[in-house]
């Protein structure tokens, strides 16, 4: 089992700049709604590493994680002794996911990349369906500084003869996708061409719409997630599972998934009157999507923001996207060596938003100060900040 556990089940592999985790969760939920056992591996976690691993919607228990790690430990030791090289944290947990899914005899594995695609540890596996949600400039020090370069890295997850499903993509990325699909003799299904949502409209809890799929038509979809971009993510997920099954999906299963799927920390409402909203918009494109959702679904609301980001992000551009939506900012650094210091983030917030910005020693302190104002609170800037805030609120 530990030699190549990933060969024991078909795999749907997901890459992209934004929306990967939500789309992965949607895909896993759709497969499970059709009666199959699904393993789900996502990245990063919010506040506990166990959140990266699920089977049939159940997160791995700490004891199970420890047992799986104990099985891998001697193999890791032998590899490091033989090669003289260490393995990375992400390589280790990826191997753990593949092995745990095989031990649990899953029918399908849904695997999200960590960073990029070509050299990502998850790309050691061969997939039946490759999904690329979208492409934007991020991790340019690793992936390249153009859309074309980054698209090439992420589209490298497409294996020979597999199906490729792409989301709402930049035109430059589409050119790369077409070339990669030809090179790999892959069938290619594009958002807005081979499949699309129809007549989407906001509701008081999310979005309602119909969908023209690759193999079927789906009506009366009531998606209980906020943000128009989640409609796109759901359409991508439906198309991916249609490819996996090579047929239309059960319409009742599609509706059930839309009504029940969750995406913690992604435009997640944790309180009302006043609103308490969390969104791990960790790059400019993600912040633009958040700002669009605030304009469309929370019109007239201004926010007190709890903000923290990683130092390698374009924080000024992230703040620019929120201009006019925020009346004050409380900054904090997540518990990560990559985190931007709270004081630096506060200076950027004041400069780019023109509002009061106060640094704090922790996310817990920043959240408490923001909630003490009695105003609507938005926690954003990093999934790690969102994770610490959710943990402080007792949300698991």
C-alpha positions as CSV (number, residue, x, y, z in Angstrom):
1,X,0.0,0.0,0.0
2,X,2.8,2.4,0.9
3,X,4.7,1.9,-2.4
4,X,2.1,3.8,-4.6
5,X,-1.1,4.2,-2.6
6,X,-2.3,6.9,-5.0
7,X,-2.7,4.2,-7.7
8,X,-5.5,2.6,-5.7
9,X,-8.2,5.0,-6.7
10,X,-9.0,7.6,-9.5
11,X,-8.0,11.2,-8.8
12,X,-9.3,14.6,-9.5
13,X,-6.4,17.1,-9.3
14,X,-7.1,20.8,-8.7
15,X,-4.8,23.8,-9.3
16,X,-5.3,27.5,-9.7
17,X,-4.7,30.9,-8.1
18,X,-8.0,31.2,-6.2
19,X,-11.0,29.0,-5.4
20,X,-9.0,25.8,-5.3
21,X,-10.1,24.7,-1.8
22,X,-13.8,25.6,-2.3
23,X,-13.9,23.9,-5.7
24,X,-12.2,20.8,-4.2
25,X,-14.8,20.6,-1.4
26,X,-17.6,21.0,-3.9
27,X,-16.2,18.2,-6.1
28,X,-15.8,15.9,-3.2
29,X,-19.3,16.6,-2.0
30,X,-20.8,16.0,-5.4
31,X,-19.0,12.7,-5.7
32,X,-20.2,11.7,-2.2
33,X,-23.7,12.7,-3.0
34,X,-23.6,10.0,-5.7
35,X,-22.9,7.3,-3.2
36,X,-19.1,7.0,-3.5
37,X,-16.5,7.3,-0.7
38,X,-14.4,10.3,-1.4
39,X,-11.0,11.3,0.1
40,X,-10.3,15.1,0.1
41,X,-6.9,16.7,0.6
42,X,-6.8,20.5,0.8
43,X,-4.2,23.2,1.5
44,X,-3.7,25.1,3.7
45,X,-5.5,24.3,6.9
46,X,-7.1,27.1,8.9
47,X,-6.0,26.3,12.5
48,X,-5.4,22.5,12.7
49,X,-3.5,20.3,10.3
50,X,-6.2,17.6,10.6
51,X,-8.5,19.9,8.5
52,X,-6.5,19.0,5.4
53,X,-7.6,15.4,5.3
54,X,-11.2,14.2,5.0
55,X,-12.9,10.9,4.0
56,X,-16.6,11.0,3.2
57,X,-16.9,14.5,4.8
58,X,-15.2,13.4,8.1
59,X,-12.0,15.1,9.1
60,X,-9.2,12.8,10.2
61,X,-9.0,12.3,14.0
62,X,-5.7,13.3,15.8
63,X,-5.2,9.6,16.7
64,X,-5.6,8.6,13.1
65,X,-3.2,11.2,12.0
66,X,-0.6,10.0,14.5
67,X,-1.1,6.4,13.4
68,X,-0.7,7.3,9.7
69,X,2.4,9.3,10.5
70,X,3.9,6.4,12.5
71,X,3.5,4.2,9.4
72,X,5.3,6.7,7.2
73,X,8.1,7.5,9.6
74,X,10.3,4.5,8.9
75,X,9.9,5.0,5.1
76,X,10.9,8.6,5.5
77,X,13.9,7.6,7.6
78,X,15.0,5.0,5.0
79,X,14.6,7.6,2.2
80,X,16.6,10.2,3.9
81,X,19.4,7.8,4.9
82,X,19.6,6.4,1.3
83,X,19.5,9.8,-0.5
84,X,21.0,12.2,2.1
85,X,18.1,14.5,1.4
86,X,15.3,15.5,3.7
87,X,11.7,15.7,2.6
88,X,9.5,18.7,3.1
89,X,6.5,19.2,5.3
90,X,4.2,19.3,2.3
91,X,5.7,16.2,0.8
92,X,5.2,14.3,4.0
93,X,1.5,15.3,4.4
94,X,0.8,14.6,0.7
95,X,2.2,11.1,1.1
96,X,0.1,10.7,4.3
97,X,-3.0,11.7,2.4
98,X,-2.4,9.2,-0.4
99,X,-1.7,6.4,2.1
100,X,-4.7,7.2,4.4
101,X,-7.1,7.3,1.5
102,X,-5.9,3.9,0.3
103,X,-6.2,2.5,3.8
104,X,-9.7,3.8,4.0
105,X,-10.5,2.3,0.6
106,X,-11.9,5.5,-1.0
107,X,-13.5,5.3,-4.4
108,X,-12.1,8.7,-5.5
109,X,-9.3,11.0,-4.3
110,X,-9.8,14.8,-4.7
111,X,-6.4,16.4,-4.4
112,X,-5.6,20.1,-4.2
113,X,-2.1,21.4,-5.1
114,X,-0.1,23.3,-2.5
115,X,1.8,25.7,-4.8
116,X,1.9,25.8,-8.6
117,X,1.6,22.3,-10.1
118,X,4.6,21.1,-12.1
119,X,6.9,20.6,-9.0
120,X,4.1,20.3,-6.4
121,X,4.3,17.1,-4.4
122,X,0.7,16.2,-5.4
123,X,1.8,16.0,-9.0
124,X,3.5,12.7,-8.2
125,X,0.1,11.1,-8.7
126,X,-1.6,10.5,-12.1
127,X,-5.1,12.0,-12.3
128,X,-8.1,11.2,-14.5
129,X,-9.4,14.8,-14.4
130,X,-7.3,18.0,-14.0
131,X,-9.0,21.2,-12.9
132,X,-7.5,24.7,-13.1
133,X,-9.8,27.2,-11.5
134,X,-8.2,30.4,-12.7
135,X,-4.8,32.1,-13.1
136,X,-3.5,35.3,-11.7
137,X,-0.1,36.7,-10.6
138,X,1.0,35.1,-7.3
139,X,4.1,33.4,-6.0
140,X,6.0,35.0,-8.8
141,X,9.3,34.3,-7.2
142,X,8.6,30.6,-7.8
143,X,6.1,30.3,-10.7
144,X,7.1,33.2,-13.0
145,X,6.1,36.8,-13.4
146,X,3.6,36.5,-16.2
147,X,0.2,34.9,-16.6
148,X,1.6,32.6,-19.4
149,X,4.5,31.4,-17.2
150,X,2.2,30.8,-14.2
151,X,-0.4,29.0,-16.3
152,X,2.3,26.7,-17.7
153,X,3.3,25.7,-14.2
154,X,-0.3,25.0,-13.0
155,X,-1.4,23.3,-16.2
156,X,1.5,20.9,-15.8
157,X,-0.8,18.8,-13.6
158,X,-2.6,17.6,-16.8
159,X,-1.7,14.0,-17.5
160,X,-1.7,12.3,-20.8
161,X,-5.2,11.3,-21.9
162,X,-6.9,12.9,-18.9
163,X,-9.7,15.5,-19.1
164,X,-9.0,19.2,-18.5
165,X,-11.6,21.5,-16.9
166,X,-10.8,25.2,-16.7
167,X,-12.6,27.9,-14.9
168,X,-13.0,31.6,-15.7
169,X,-9.5,32.1,-17.2
170,X,-7.4,35.0,-18.5
171,X,-7.1,34.9,-22.3
172,X,-3.3,34.3,-22.0
173,X,-3.9,31.3,-19.8
174,X,-6.4,29.9,-22.3
175,X,-3.7,29.9,-24.9
176,X,-1.5,27.8,-22.7
177,X,-4.4,25.5,-21.8
178,X,-5.1,24.8,-25.4
179,X,-1.5,24.0,-26.1
180,X,-1.2,21.7,-23.1
181,X,-4.5,19.9,-23.9
182,X,-3.2,19.2,-27.5
183,X,0.2,18.1,-26.1
184,X,-1.4,15.6,-23.7
185,X,-4.2,14.4,-26.0
186,X,-6.7,15.6,-23.5
187,X,-10.3,16.6,-23.8
188,X,-10.7,20.2,-22.8
189,X,-13.9,21.7,-21.3
190,X,-14.0,25.5,-20.8
191,X,-16.1,27.6,-18.5
192,X,-18.5,29.7,-20.6
193,X,-18.2,27.5,-23.6
194,X,-18.8,23.8,-22.9
195,X,-20.5,24.5,-19.6
196,X,-21.9,27.6,-17.8
197,X,-24.2,28.9,-15.1
198,X,-27.5,30.4,-16.3
199,X,-29.7,33.2,-14.8
200,X,-27.8,33.5,-11.5
201,X,-29.4,35.7,-8.9
202,X,-28.5,36.5,-5.3
203,X,-30.6,35.2,-2.5
204,X,-30.7,36.0,1.2
205,X,-28.2,33.2,1.9
206,X,-26.3,32.8,-1.4
207,X,-27.1,32.3,-5.0
208,X,-29.8,30.6,-7.1
209,X,-29.2,29.6,-10.7
210,X,-29.5,27.0,-13.4
211,X,-26.6,25.3,-15.2
212,X,-25.8,24.0,-18.6
213,X,-23.3,21.3,-18.0
214,X,-21.2,19.2,-20.3
215,X,-23.6,16.3,-20.3
216,X,-26.7,17.6,-18.6
217,X,-28.9,20.5,-17.6
218,X,-29.5,21.4,-14.0
219,X,-32.2,23.7,-12.7
220,X,-33.1,25.3,-9.4
221,X,-29.7,25.2,-7.9
222,X,-29.8,26.9,-4.5
223,X,-26.1,27.5,-3.5
224,X,-25.8,28.3,0.2
225,X,-22.5,30.2,-0.2
226,X,-22.0,33.9,-0.7
227,X,-20.1,35.5,-3.5
228,X,-20.9,35.4,-7.2
229,X,-17.5,33.7,-7.8
230,X,-18.9,30.7,-5.8
231,X,-21.3,30.2,-8.7
232,X,-18.4,29.8,-11.0
233,X,-16.6,27.5,-8.6
234,X,-19.7,25.3,-8.4
235,X,-20.1,25.1,-12.2
236,X,-16.4,24.1,-12.4
237,X,-17.0,21.4,-9.8
238,X,-20.1,20.0,-11.6
239,X,-18.2,19.9,-14.9
240,X,-15.3,18.1,-13.3
241,X,-17.5,15.4,-11.8
242,X,-19.3,15.0,-15.1
243,X,-15.9,14.3,-16.7
244,X,-15.0,11.8,-14.0
245,X,-18.3,9.9,-14.5
246,X,-18.5,10.7,-18.3
247,X,-22.2,11.4,-18.0
248,X,-24.8,13.8,-16.6
249,X,-25.1,13.9,-12.8
250,X,-28.1,13.1,-10.8
251,X,-30.0,16.5,-10.6
252,X,-31.2,15.8,-7.0
253,X,-27.6,15.2,-5.9
254,X,-26.5,18.4,-7.5
255,X,-29.2,20.4,-5.7
256,X,-28.4,18.6,-2.4
257,X,-24.7,19.4,-2.7
258,X,-25.4,23.1,-3.4
259,X,-27.7,23.3,-0.3
260,X,-25.2,21.6,2.0
261,X,-21.7,22.3,0.9
262,X,-19.6,24.5,3.2
263,X,-16.4,26.4,2.7
264,X,-15.0,27.5,6.1
265,X,-13.2,30.9,6.1
266,X,-14.4,31.8,2.6
267,X,-17.1,34.6,2.8
268,X,-18.3,32.8,5.9
269,X,-20.9,34.5,8.0
270,X,-20.2,33.8,11.7
271,X,-22.5,36.5,13.1
272,X,-25.4,38.9,12.3
273,X,-26.6,42.2,13.8
274,X,-23.8,43.2,13.5
275,X,-22.3,41.1,10.7
276,X,-19.2,39.1,11.5
277,X,-17.7,37.9,8.2
278,X,-14.5,35.9,7.5
279,X,-12.8,35.6,4.1
280,X,-9.3,34.4,3.5
281,X,-8.7,36.7,0.5
282,X,-4.9,36.4,0.5
283,X,-4.0,38.1,-2.7
284,X,-5.2,41.0,-4.9
285,X,-7.4,38.8,-7.1
286,X,-9.0,37.3,-4.0
287,X,-9.6,40.7,-2.5
288,X,-11.2,41.9,-5.6
289,X,-13.6,39.0,-5.5
290,X,-14.3,39.8,-1.8
291,X,-14.9,43.5,-2.6
292,X,-17.3,42.6,-5.4
293,X,-19.3,40.4,-3.0
294,X,-19.4,43.2,-0.4
295,X,-20.7,45.6,-3.0
296,X,-23.3,43.1,-4.4
297,X,-24.5,41.3,-1.2
298,X,-23.7,43.8,1.6
299,X,-24.6,47.0,-0.1
300,X,-24.4,50.0,2.2
301,X,-22.4,48.2,4.9
302,X,-19.1,49.6,6.0
303,X,-16.7,47.4,8.0
304,X,-14.2,47.4,10.7
305,X,-11.5,45.1,9.3
306,X,-9.3,42.6,11.1
307,X,-6.4,42.2,8.7
308,X,-3.1,40.3,8.5
309,X,-1.2,39.1,5.5
310,X,2.0,37.3,4.5
311,X,5.0,39.5,3.7
312,X,5.3,38.2,0.1
313,X,1.8,39.4,-0.8
314,X,1.0,42.7,-2.7
315,X,-0.7,44.2,0.4
316,X,-1.1,47.7,-1.1
317,X,-3.1,46.3,-3.9
318,X,-5.2,44.2,-1.5
319,X,-6.0,47.4,0.5
320,X,-6.8,49.3,-2.7
321,X,-9.5,46.7,-3.5
322,X,-11.2,47.5,-0.1
323,X,-11.2,51.3,-0.5
324,X,-14.6,52.8,0.5
325,X,-15.8,49.6,2.2
326,X,-13.8,49.9,5.5
327,X,-14.0,52.5,8.2
328,X,-11.2,51.3,10.5
329,X,-8.6,48.5,10.5
330,X,-7.1,46.4,13.3
331,X,-4.0,44.6,12.1
332,X,-2.2,41.5,13.5
333,X,0.4,39.1,12.4
334,X,-0.6,35.4,12.2
335,X,1.5,32.9,14.0
336,X,3.8,32.3,11.0
337,X,7.4,33.3,10.2
338,X,6.1,34.6,6.8
339,X,3.6,37.1,8.4
340,X,3.9,40.8,7.8
341,X,4.4,42.6,11.1
342,X,1.2,44.3,12.4
343,X,2.8,47.7,12.5
344,X,3.8,47.6,8.9
345,X,0.4,46.4,7.9
346,X,-1.2,49.2,9.9
347,X,0.9,51.8,8.1
348,X,-0.1,50.5,4.7
349,X,-3.7,50.3,5.7
350,X,-3.7,54.0,6.8
351,X,-1.9,55.1,3.7
352,X,-4.1,53.2,1.2
353,X,-7.5,53.3,2.9
354,X,-7.3,56.7,4.6
355,X,-8.8,55.3,7.8
356,X,-7.6,54.7,11.4
357,X,-5.4,51.6,11.6
358,X,-4.3,50.0,14.9
359,X,-1.7,47.3,15.3
360,X,-2.2,44.5,17.8
361,X,0.0,41.8,19.3
362,X,-2.2,38.9,18.2
363,X,-5.2,38.1,16.0
364,X,-7.2,37.4,19.2
365,X,-6.5,41.0,20.4
366,X,-7.3,42.5,17.1
367,X,-10.6,40.6,16.8
368,X,-11.6,41.6,20.3
369,X,-10.9,45.3,19.6
370,X,-12.8,45.2,16.4
371,X,-15.9,43.5,18.0
372,X,-15.8,45.9,20.9
373,X,-16.7,48.7,18.5
374,X,-20.1,47.2,17.9
375,X,-19.7,47.7,14.2
376,X,-19.8,45.1,11.4
377,X,-16.5,43.1,11.4
378,X,-14.6,41.6,8.5
379,X,-11.7,39.3,9.1
380,X,-9.5,39.0,6.0
381,X,-6.1,39.1,4.4
382,X,-4.8,35.6,5.2
383,X,-6.3,32.2,5.7
384,X,-4.0,31.9,8.7
385,X,-5.5,35.1,10.3
386,X,-9.0,33.7,9.5
387,X,-8.1,30.4,11.1
388,X,-6.9,32.0,14.3
389,X,-10.0,34.2,14.5
390,X,-12.3,31.2,14.0
391,X,-10.4,29.3,16.7
392,X,-10.8,32.3,19.1
393,X,-14.5,32.2,18.3
394,X,-14.7,28.5,19.1
395,X,-15.6,27.6,15.5
396,X,-14.2,24.2,14.5
